[in-house]
Amino acid sequence: MKQRVNMPISLLIWLTRWTKQLKRKLYLPVMLPILVAACTSTNHQSPMDRKIDGLMKQMTLEEKIGQLNLPGAGDITTGEATNSDIASKIKAGEVGGLFNIKTAEKILEVQKIAVEQSRLKIPLIFGMDVIHGYQTVFPIPLGLSCSWDMPLIEQSARIAAIEASADGICWTFSPMVDISRDPRWGRMAEGSGEDPYLGSEIAKAMVKGYQGDSLTKNNTIMACVKHFALYGAVEAGRDYNTTDMSRIRMYNEYFPPYKAAVDAGAGSVMTSFNEVDGIPASGNKWLMTDVLRKQWGFKGFVVTDFTAINEMTAHGMGDLQTVSALALKAGVDMDMVGEGFVKTLKKSLEEGKVTQEEIDRACRLVLEAKYKLGLFDEPYRYCDTQRAKTEIFTPEHRKIARETAAQSFVLLKNEKQVLPLPKKGTIALIGPLAANRENMDGTWSVAGDFKKSVSLLDGIRNVAGDKVKVIYAKGANVVADSALEARVSIFGKPTYRDNRPADVMIREAVNAARKADVVVAALGEAAEMSGESSSMSHIELPENQRELLKALLKTGKPVVMVLFNGRPMAIKWEQEHVPTILDAWFGGTEAGNAIADVLFGDVNPSGKLTATFPQNMGQVPIFYNHKNTGRPLPKGKWFTKFRSNYLDVSNAPLYPFGFGLSYTTFDYGKLKLSSASLTGNETLTVSVPVTNSGNREGKEVVQLYIRDMVGSVTRPVKELKGFQKIDLKAGETKTVTFHITPDDLKFYNYDLNYDWEPGDFEIMVGGNSRDVQTSTVNWKK
């Protein structure tokens, strides 16, 4: 059956008249198919293409370049947007979007300038750093990853999207999926740890949470995966520093979470500050075009990080015009804050340094993002002021945030089962973070209302009520150095420095401890000791806090250390001397309540580490999926001359990847494989019975690792390839099953071909990366 061509009536009339006038009928068979094909092509355009094609035909060069400009909003007061510095630029069509402006009222006012006062009435896109929640703040991403709970993580992003969109935001600069193995780097707090497989699963969950099933819904927001690429591998753990690695490491160990986010449909990608192969990411065409678009098929738009184009000048890549042209040609579509595009691209076009096609490409991709968000049809769809009153910081959202935080905490030690605490007696709550609600939200919580967050002191009182007497003493400042403390007492998160002598504060804390049945010591880092531009060369507990801890231990009272941190810390001394350690990260709005839920046993901790804790700073970088070397240390050994080890410390981590305790115990039965020999695309079934051998219900994360024993290139000693979080009642047994196919064996070889190779494979299952059962299988092609 032939397809009917719906030709416009006007064209049919013209075609009829034209053919009658033809003196030579010979031309008709030639011309008619051409005209019909043209009509058919036009008719088959998508509505988005028709809209954007029509719009771009009307746009001047300046207006096209304006769409590539993403300035900061500055301080816009409600009711005065039209008088702000940015208003004239919006009216002139010189702005494509704004970031870090919030509230539906302000955004509505600014959007009206674009839609009602600019020539072509193109709406703006409004972005913000919605990293781990909006006003309802969830645990920092590193902490959230320790839940190993993908539905929970997706739900946190879904709630963030609901709240942000109710306040006018339609675009978030999240998820951050940078793999990092160096805890000195402050931005490790914003990511999901050291593993590419787990990082990929979390990236997919976050994108789905933000974007939902359809961006056409006004309670979804567009995700922006960042920082592309390799930002977490900066040398010396120093932010913005150089990154340099082989491409085989890029593809196997660092790229997977970015690709997973792209495959999940992330609408945008943000460039990283670092260089890749000697070229800053924002000017790196291999990265932004060859890998991202050609290899991975990314269809969205690319935005730089804050002034990243301008910063290429300091990298040594040329002046502002040169680096702006470099960025555009590399595949960057939007310039955040730097205004290099709006100031130089017209001149570069006139001089032949960029092409009209390159400008049009970038403009089209920005306009497509706005179309996908429904802004052309409903430019004020995110400006419903009523939603903000009913959908932000709701009791239901806070309840979920509390439950989520409790799932993120990792019990590192529980000698003599000090935890859970009984809801009776007297607790001495001591430490610089015990009563500090502002620091509970952690870094990059820009929309949080810190005064409404719950401190640990408040949480214990809320959960225990009048059954428990709480004696509070600060005991120590966050750090002894007042200048260092001032550098981290920022962004509305004061540390409330106490200027009394250190010995006076410790003496007060010891007196409190002597009156108590148990001591809860709230120690660690302030929230802004991690995050952007918060690298640390010393990752142990600050010395003044350790002195406080020593004094508390000397009282002979049981001590529970609640650790606040945005990175793995080198707490070897604490592990050796403190009976109980609970890592609480920064749990967000409901941190204090959630910690108390765990301390008193209302929630059984089930978090597992997603980043290795070193014994000391000298072991860094340390990670579980390392290579073997030609001189590996024999298993269970420490020092052996002429082997790969240290003279002064063993190779073992303090706490391995995947580690975390519970108030109950889990016994693993015998590991079973469906076959010891497989061929081709057969599936290997791996099963293991897991029993809750304790006396209370608990959750366990069962982890599957694989080692490729012989390869054309060296392979890691183990790689995470699957996990399941199960809930077991006391005495209950469940058989956990994994299905492995050749896809799980694939890797990028020397030629960067993604394939698997036949041979022997070790299959490992356990409760962390160290304590596993192992069986071997042979797999032929």
C-alpha positions in Angstrom: 0.0 0.0 0.0 1.4 3.4 -1.0 1.8 6.1 1.6 -0.4 9.1 1.1 1.5 12.4 0.8 -0.2 15.2 2.5 0.9 18.1 0.3 0.0 21.7 1.2 -3.0 23.0 -0.9 -1.1 26.1 -2.0 1.7 23.9 -3.4 -0.8 21.6 -5.2 -2.4 24.7 -6.9 1.0 26.0 -7.9 2.1 22.6 -9.2 -1.1 22.2 -11.3 -0.6 25.6 -12.9 3.1 25.0 -13.5 2.6 21.7 -15.2 -0.1 23.1 -17.5 2.3 25.7 -18.7 5.0 23.2 -19.5 5.5 23.0 -23.2 7.5 19.9 -22.9 5.8 17.1 -20.9 9.2 15.5 -20.7 10.0 17.6 -17.5 7.1 16.5 -15.5 8.3 12.9 -14.7 11.6 14.4 -13.6 10.4 17.3 -11.5 7.3 15.8 -9.8 9.2 13.3 -7.7 11.6 16.0 -6.5 8.7 18.3 -5.4 6.9 15.4 -3.7 10.0 14.3 -1.9 10.5 17.9 -0.7 7.0 18.0 0.7 7.3 14.6 2.3 10.6 15.5 4.0 9.0 18.7 5.4 6.0 16.8 6.5 8.0 14.1 8.3 10.0 16.6 10.4 9.5 16.3 14.1 7.5 19.0 15.9 10.7 19.9 17.8 12.7 20.3 14.5 10.0 22.3 12.9 9.8 24.7 15.9 13.5 25.1 16.2 14.2 25.4 12.4 11.6 28.1 12.2 13.0 30.0 15.2 16.6 29.8 14.1 15.7 31.3 10.7 14.5 34.4 12.5 17.4 34.7 14.8 20.3 37.1 14.3 23.9 36.0 14.9 23.9 37.9 18.2 20.7 36.1 19.4 22.1 32.7 18.5 25.3 33.4 20.4 23.2 34.8 23.3 21.6 31.3 23.7 25.1 30.0 24.5 25.5 32.4 27.5 24.8 31.2 31.0 25.5 34.1 33.5 24.9 34.0 37.2 21.8 35.7 38.3 23.4 37.8 40.9 21.3 39.2 43.8 17.8 39.7 42.3 15.3 41.1 44.7 11.7 40.1 44.0 9.8 43.0 42.3 13.0 44.5 41.0 14.1 42.1 38.3 13.4 44.5 35.4 15.9 46.9 37.0 18.7 44.4 37.5 21.9 44.4 35.5 20.9 41.2 33.7 17.5 42.4 32.5 18.9 44.5 29.6 20.9 41.5 28.4 17.8 39.3 28.5 15.7 41.8 26.6 18.4 41.9 23.9 18.4 38.1 23.6 22.0 37.9 24.9 21.2 35.3 27.7 20.2 31.6 27.3 19.7 30.8 30.9 20.5 31.7 34.5 21.8 29.8 37.4 21.6 30.0 41.2 18.4 32.0 41.3 15.6 30.4 43.2 12.0 30.9 44.3 9.1 30.7 41.8 8.4 34.4 42.3 11.8 35.6 41.2 12.1 33.1 38.4 8.6 34.1 37.1 9.6 37.7 37.1 12.8 37.1 35.2 11.2 34.6 32.7 8.6 37.3 31.9 11.3 39.6 30.7 12.6 36.9 28.3 9.1 35.8 27.1 7.4 39.1 27.0 10.1 41.7 26.3 12.7 40.1 24.1 12.3 40.1 20.3 11.8 36.4 19.8 10.3 35.6 23.2 12.7 32.6 23.8 12.3 31.3 27.4 15.3 31.0 29.7 16.5 27.8 31.3 17.1 28.0 35.1 19.8 25.8 36.7 21.0 25.2 40.2 23.3 23.0 42.1 20.7 20.6 43.5 23.2 18.0 44.6 21.8 16.0 47.5 18.3 17.3 47.9 16.8 20.8 47.7 15.4 22.3 50.9 14.9 18.8 52.3 18.6 17.8 52.3 19.6 14.2 52.0 23.0 12.7 53.0 26.0 13.9 51.0 26.4 11.8 47.9 29.3 9.8 49.3 27.2 8.9 52.3 24.2 8.2 50.2 26.2 5.8 48.1 27.0 3.8 51.2 23.3 2.7 51.3 23.9 0.6 48.2 20.1 1.0 47.8 19.2 2.1 44.2 15.5 2.7 44.8 16.3 4.8 47.9 18.9 6.8 45.9 16.5 7.3 43.0 13.8 8.4 45.5 16.1 11.1 47.0 16.7 12.5 43.5 12.9 12.4 42.8 12.2 14.4 45.9 14.9 16.9 45.1 13.4 17.3 41.6 9.9 17.8 43.0 11.1 20.5 45.5 13.4 22.3 43.0 10.8 22.4 40.3 8.2 23.7 42.7 10.6 26.6 43.3 11.2 27.4 39.7 14.3 25.3 38.9 14.2 23.1 35.8 17.9 22.0 35.5 20.3 20.6 38.1 24.0 20.4 37.9 24.0 16.8 39.2 24.8 13.9 39.4 28.5 14.2 40.0 29.9 10.8 39.0 33.6 11.4 39.2 35.5 8.3 40.4 38.0 9.2 43.1 40.6 7.2 45.0 42.3 10.0 46.8 40.6 11.2 50.0 42.6 14.3 50.1 40.3 15.6 47.3 37.5 17.5 48.9 35.0 16.8 46.2 35.1 13.1 47.0 32.1 14.0 49.2 30.0 14.8 46.1 30.6 11.5 44.3 29.9 7.8 44.9 33.4 6.6 45.8 36.0 4.5 44.0 34.1 1.9 42.0 33.0 2.3 38.4 30.3 -0.4 38.5 28.6 0.9 41.6 29.1 4.5 40.4 27.4 3.6 37.1 24.4 2.1 38.9 24.0 5.2 41.1 24.4 7.5 38.1 21.5 5.8 36.4 19.4 6.0 39.5 20.0 9.7 40.0 19.3 10.6 36.3 16.0 8.6 36.5 15.1 10.3 39.8 15.7 13.8 38.4 14.2 13.3 35.0 11.5 10.8 35.8 9.7 9.1 32.9 9.3 12.3 31.0 10.7 15.8 31.1 7.4 17.1 29.9 6.1 16.8 33.5 6.6 20.0 35.5 7.9 18.1 38.6 10.9 16.8 36.7 14.2 18.6 36.1 17.0 18.0 33.5 20.1 16.3 34.9 23.6 17.4 34.1 26.2 14.7 34.5 29.6 16.1 35.7 32.5 16.6 35.6 33.4 15.3 32.2 36.0 13.9 32.6 38.5 12.4 35.1 38.1 15.3 37.6 38.4 12.9 40.5 41.9 11.8 39.5 43.6 15.2 40.1 47.2 14.9 41.1 47.9 15.1 44.8 44.2 15.3 45.5 44.4 19.1 45.0 41.3 20.6 43.4 41.5 21.8 39.8 44.9 20.1 39.4 46.3 18.2 36.5 45.0 14.8 35.5 47.0 12.4 33.4 46.3 8.8 32.8 46.3 6.2 30.0 43.3 5.8 27.9 42.9 2.2 28.9 42.5 3.3 32.5 40.0 6.1 31.4 37.8 3.6 29.6 37.9 0.8 32.1 37.9 2.7 35.4 36.8 6.3 35.1 34.5 6.6 32.0 31.8 4.1 32.9 29.7 6.2 35.3 29.6 9.1 32.7 28.5 6.7 30.0 25.9 5.1 32.2 24.4 8.6 32.9 24.4 9.3 29.2 22.8 6.0 28.4 20.1 6.7 31.1 19.2 9.8 29.1 20.9 12.7 30.9 19.9 15.8 29.1 23.2 17.7 29.6 26.9 17.2 30.4 29.2 19.6 32.3 32.9 19.9 31.4 35.6 19.4 34.1 38.3 21.9 35.1 41.2 19.6 34.5 43.2 18.8 31.4 42.9 15.5 29.6 45.8 14.4 27.5 47.3 17.8 27.8 44.2 19.7 26.7 41.7 21.2 29.2 38.4 19.3 29.1 36.5 22.4 27.9 38.6 22.6 24.8 39.1 18.9 24.2 37.4 17.8 21.0 38.4 14.2 21.4 36.5 14.2 24.8 33.5 16.3 23.9 32.9 15.2 20.4 34.7 11.9 19.6 33.9 10.1 22.8 30.8 11.8 24.1 28.9 12.3 20.8 30.3 9.9 18.3 31.2 6.9 20.5 28.4 7.3 23.1 25.7 8.9 21.0 25.0 11.8 23.3 22.3 14.0 21.9 22.0 16.7 24.6 24.0 19.8 25.2 27.4 20.5 26.9 27.8 23.3 29.4 31.1 24.3 31.0 31.8 24.5 34.7 32.1 28.0 36.3 34.4 30.1 34.0 36.1 27.0 32.7 36.6 28.5 29.3 38.3 31.6 30.7 40.5 29.4 32.8 42.0 27.8 29.7 44.0 31.0 29.4 45.8 30.3 32.7 46.3 26.7 31.5 48.3 28.3 28.7 45.9 27.7 25.7 45.6 31.4 24.5 43.6 34.5 25.1 39.9 34.7 25.6 39.0 34.7 21.9 41.3 31.8 21.2 40.0 29.6 24.1 36.4 30.5 23.4 36.8 29.3 19.8 38.6 26.2 21.0 35.7 25.4 23.3 33.1 25.8 20.6 34.9 23.7 18.1 35.5 21.0 20.7 31.8 20.6 21.2 30.9 23.0 24.1 27.4 24.5 23.7 27.0 26.8 26.7 29.5 29.0 28.5 28.9 29.3 32.3 29.6 32.8 33.6 32.7 33.5 31.6 31.0 35.3 28.7 33.8 34.3 26.3 31.2 33.2 23.7 29.2 36.5 23.7 32.3 38.6 23.7 34.4 36.9 21.0 32.4 34.4 18.8 31.2 37.1 16.4 34.7 38.3 15.8 36.0 34.7 15.5 33.3 34.0 12.9 34.3 37.1 10.9 37.9 36.0 11.0 37.1 32.4 10.0 38.2 30.9 13.3 34.8 29.3 13.9 32.0 28.5 11.5 28.3 29.4 11.3 27.6 25.7 11.4 29.3 25.4 14.8 27.4 28.3 16.3 24.1 26.9 14.9 24.9 23.5 16.3 25.4 24.8 19.8 22.3 27.1 19.6 20.1 24.3 18.3 21.1 22.0 21.2 20.3 24.6 23.8 17.0 25.3 22.2 16.2 21.6 22.0 16.8 21.3 25.8 14.3 24.1 26.3 11.8 22.4 24.0 12.2 19.0 25.8 11.5 20.8 29.1 8.3 22.1 27.6 9.3 25.8 28.0 8.2 26.9 24.6 4.7 25.6 25.2 4.5 26.7 28.8 7.4 29.1 29.7 5.9 29.6 33.2 5.3 25.9 33.9 7.9 25.9 36.8 6.6 29.1 38.3 3.5 27.9 40.1 3.8 29.7 43.4 1.2 27.4 45.0 3.4 24.4 44.5 6.2 25.9 46.6 3.8 26.2 49.5 2.8 22.5 49.5 5.6 20.5 47.9 8.8 21.8 49.6 10.2 20.6 53.0 7.1 18.6 53.6 6.7 16.2 56.6 6.7 13.3 54.2 9.9 14.4 52.5 11.6 14.9 55.9 10.4 11.4 57.0 12.0 9.9 53.9 15.2 11.9 54.4 15.4 10.6 57.9 15.0 7.0 56.8 17.5 7.5 54.0 20.1 9.0 56.3 19.9 6.1 58.7 20.5 3.7 55.8 23.7 5.6 54.8 25.6 5.3 58.1 28.4 2.7 58.4 29.1 0.9 61.6 32.9 0.6 61.6 33.4 -1.0 65.0 31.2 -2.2 67.8 33.4 -3.9 70.4 31.4 -5.6 73.2 28.2 -4.5 71.5 28.2 -1.0 73.1 25.6 -0.2 70.5 22.6 -0.1 70.5 22.2 2.1 73.6 19.4 1.5 76.0 16.8 4.3 76.3 17.6 4.9 79.9 20.4 6.3 82.1 22.7 9.2 81.4 24.6 10.0 78.2 27.5 12.5 78.0 27.2 14.0 74.5 30.6 15.6 73.8 32.3 17.1 70.8 32.4 20.2 68.5 29.8 18.7 66.2 27.3 17.5 68.9 25.1 20.6 68.9 25.9 22.1 65.5 22.7 21.8 63.4 24.1 24.0 60.6 26.9 21.6 59.7 24.6 18.5 59.5 23.6 19.2 55.8 27.2 18.9 54.6 28.8 20.6 51.6 26.9 21.7 48.5 23.5 22.1 50.2 22.8 25.6 48.8 19.0 25.5 49.2 19.0 24.1 52.6 17.6 25.9 55.6 20.3 25.0 58.1 18.5 26.4 61.1 15.8 23.8 60.5 18.3 20.9 60.4 18.4 18.5 63.4 21.6 18.4 65.5 22.7 15.2 67.2 21.9 16.7 70.6 18.3 17.5 69.4 18.0 14.1 67.8 19.0 12.2 70.9 16.4 14.2 72.9 13.8 13.6 70.3 14.3 9.9 70.1 15.0 9.1 73.8 12.7 11.7 75.3 12.7 12.1 79.0 13.9 8.5 79.5 17.5 9.6 79.0 19.4 12.4 80.7 21.8 14.1 78.3 24.8 16.1 79.6 26.4 18.2 76.8 29.9 19.7 76.6 31.7 20.9 73.5 35.1 19.6 74.7 37.1 20.9 71.8 37.0 23.1 68.7 36.9 21.5 65.3 40.6 22.3 64.9 43.1 24.1 67.1 44.2 26.5 64.4 41.8 29.4 64.4 42.8 30.5 60.9 42.0 27.1 59.5 38.7 27.0 61.3 37.8 30.4 59.9 38.4 29.0 56.4 35.8 26.2 56.9 33.3 28.2 59.0 31.6 29.6 55.8 28.5 29.4 53.7 26.1 29.8 56.6 27.7 26.9 58.4 29.5 28.3 61.5 31.6 26.2 63.7 31.0 28.4 66.8 34.6 28.6 67.9 35.1 28.5 71.7 38.0 30.7 72.7 38.5 29.1 76.1 41.8 27.3 76.7 41.8 23.7 75.4 42.5 22.2 78.8 39.5 24.0 80.3 37.2 22.6 77.6 38.6 19.1 78.0 38.2 19.2 81.8 34.5 20.2 81.4 34.0 17.3 79.0 35.7 14.8 81.4 33.5 16.0 84.3 30.4 15.4 82.1 31.7 11.9 81.1 32.2 10.9 84.7 28.6 11.6 85.5 27.3 9.5 82.6 26.8 5.8 81.8 28.1 6.2 78.3 29.9 8.8 76.3 28.9 9.7 72.7 31.7 11.7 71.1 30.6 13.7 68.0 33.9 14.3 66.3 35.4 14.7 62.8 35.3 17.3 60.1 33.2 20.4 59.7 30.9 20.3 56.7 33.1 22.6 54.6 36.3 20.7 55.2 35.2 18.7 52.2 33.6 19.9 49.0 34.9 22.2 46.2 38.3 23.8 46.9 38.5 21.9 50.2 41.4 19.5 49.7 43.2 18.4 52.8 46.8 17.1 53.1 46.0 15.8 56.7 43.1 13.4 56.8 43.4 12.1 60.4 41.2 13.3 63.2 42.4 16.8 64.2 45.0 16.5 67.0 43.0 18.6 69.4 40.0 16.3 69.0 42.2 13.3 69.5 43.4 14.7 72.8 39.8 15.1 73.9 39.1 11.6 72.9 42.1 10.3 74.9 40.8 12.1 77.9 37.4 10.6 77.6 38.7 7.1 77.2 40.8 7.5 80.4 37.5 7.9 82.3 36.8 4.2 81.7 33.4 4.9 80.5 32.2 3.2 77.2 32.8 5.6 74.3 30.9 5.7 71.1 32.5 7.9 68.4 30.1 9.3 65.9 32.3 10.4 63.0 31.3 13.3 60.7 33.3 13.4 57.5 33.1 14.0 53.8 35.9 11.6 52.9 37.6 8.4 54.1 39.8 9.4 57.1 42.9 7.8 58.4 41.6 6.9 61.9 43.9 4.0 62.7 44.5 5.2 66.3 40.8 5.5 66.9 40.2 2.0 65.5 42.8 0.7 67.9 41.5 2.5 71.0 37.8 3.4 70.7 35.4 0.6 71.3 32.6 1.8 69.0 32.7 3.9 65.8 29.8 4.9 63.7 30.4 6.8 60.5 27.5 9.3 60.0 29.0 11.3 57.1 26.8 14.4 56.9 23.2 13.1 56.9 21.3 16.2 55.9 18.2 17.8 57.3 17.3 14.9 59.5 20.8 13.9 60.5 20.4 14.1 64.2 17.2 12.2 64.3 18.6 9.5 62.0 21.8 9.1 64.0 19.8 8.7 67.2 17.5 6.1 65.5 20.7 4.1 64.9 22.3 4.7 68.3 19.2 3.5 70.1 18.6 0.6 67.8 15.3 1.8 66.3 17.2 1.2 63.0 19.9 -1.4 62.5 22.8 0.1 60.5 23.4 -1.5 57.1 25.7 0.9 55.3 28.7 -0.4 53.5 31.8 1.7 52.5 32.1 2.8 48.9 35.6 4.1 49.3 38.5 2.5 51.0 39.8 3.9 54.4 43.6 4.0 54.5 45.7 3.3 57.6 47.6 6.4 56.9 48.0 9.1 54.3 51.1 7.4 52.9 48.9 4.6 51.5 46.9 7.0 49.3 45.7 6.3 46.6 44.4 3.0 47.9 41.5 1.1 46.4 40.3 -2.5 46.2 40.4 -3.1 42.4 44.1 -2.5 41.9 46.4 -4.4 39.7 48.6 -7.2 41.0 52.2 -6.1 39.9 54.9 -8.6 39.0 56.0 -8.9 42.6 52.8 -9.1 44.6 53.0 -9.6 48.4 51.9 -13.1 49.4 48.4 -13.1 50.9 48.4 -12.6 54.6 51.9 -11.3 54.7 53.3 -7.9 55.5 56.9 -7.2 54.8 58.8 -9.3 52.4 62.0 -7.9 50.8 61.9 -7.3 47.1 58.1 -7.4 47.1 55.6 -4.6 46.5 55.1 -3.4 50.1 56.0 -0.7 52.6 58.6 -0.9 55.3 56.5 0.8 57.9 52.9 -0.2 57.3 51.1 -3.2 55.7 49.4 -3.0 52.4 46.0 -3.6 53.9 43.5 -0.8 54.3 42.1 0.2 57.6 38.5 -0.6 56.3 38.1 -2.2 52.9 35.7 -1.3 50.2 32.2 -2.7 50.9 32.8 -3.0 54.6 30.2 -2.3 57.2 28.9 -4.0 60.4 25.4 -4.6 61.8 23.9 -5.1 65.2 23.3 -8.7 64.0 25.6 -11.1 62.3 25.4 -12.8 58.9 26.8 -16.2 58.0 27.5 -17.1 54.4 27.0 -20.7 53.3 28.9 -22.5 50.6 29.3 -20.7 47.3 27.8 -22.7 44.4 28.4 -22.3 40.6 26.0 -23.8 38.1 29.0 -25.0 36.1 32.8 -25.0 36.2 33.1 -24.8 32.4 31.1 -22.6 30.0 31.2 -21.8 26.3 30.2 -18.7 24.4 27.0 -16.9 25.5 26.1 -19.4 28.2 25.0 -18.0 31.6 26.7 -18.8 34.8 24.5 -18.9 37.9 26.2 -18.1 41.2 24.3 -18.7 44.5 25.1 -18.5 48.1 22.8 -19.0 51.2 23.0 -16.1 53.7 21.7 -16.5 57.3 21.0 -13.9 59.9 22.6 -15.6 62.8 22.0 -12.8 65.3 19.0 -11.9 67.4 17.5 -9.0 65.5 16.4 -8.2 61.9 19.0 -6.6 59.7 20.1 -5.9 56.1 23.1 -7.2 54.3 24.7 -6.2 51.1 25.8 -9.3 49.3 28.6 -8.5 46.9 29.8 -10.3 43.7 33.4 -9.8 42.5 35.1 -11.3 39.4 38.8 -11.6 38.6 40.0 -12.3 35.0 43.0 -14.4 35.6 44.8 -14.1 32.3 44.3 -11.3 29.8 45.9 -9.5 26.8 46.4 -6.6 29.2 46.8 -6.8 33.0 43.6 -7.0 34.9 42.5 -5.9 38.4 42.7 -8.4 41.3 38.9 -8.2 41.6 36.1 -6.1 40.2 32.6 -5.6 41.6 30.1 -7.0 39.1 26.9 -7.3 41.1 25.3 -6.8 44.5 22.0 -7.3 46.3 20.7 -5.7 49.5 18.6 -8.2 51.4 16.6 -8.0 54.6 16.7 -10.9 56.9 14.8 -11.6 60.1 16.6 -13.1 63.0 17.4 -16.8 62.1 16.2 -16.4 58.5 18.1 -17.7 55.5 17.9 -16.5 51.9 19.7 -17.8 48.9 21.1 -15.0 46.9 21.6 -15.7 43.2 23.6 -13.8 40.5 23.6 -14.5 36.8 26.8 -13.8 34.9 27.0 -13.6 31.1 30.0 -12.7 28.9 28.9 -9.1 29.0 30.0 -9.1 32.6 33.5 -10.2 31.5 34.0 -7.4 28.9 36.7 -4.8 29.2 38.6 -2.3 27.0 41.7 -4.0 25.6 44.9 -2.3 24.4 43.3 -1.2 21.2 40.3 0.1 23.2 38.0 -2.6 21.8 35.3 -3.6 24.2 35.2 -7.4 24.4 35.8 -10.4 26.6 38.6 -13.0 26.4 38.3 -16.7 27.2 40.1 -18.3 30.1 39.9 -18.8 33.9 37.9 -16.5 36.1 37.7 -16.3 39.9 34.1 -15.8 41.2 34.0 -14.2 44.6 31.0 -13.5 46.9 31.0 -11.9 50.3 30.0 -9.1 52.6 32.9 -6.8 51.6 35.7 -6.8 49.1 38.2 -8.5 51.5 36.1 -11.3 53.1 34.9 -13.4 50.2 34.5 -17.0 49.2 36.1 -17.9 45.9 35.5 -20.5 43.1 37.0 -20.7 39.7 35.3 -21.2 36.3 36.7 -21.7 32.8 35.0 -19.9 30.0 35.7 -20.6 26.3 34.6 -18.4 23.4 
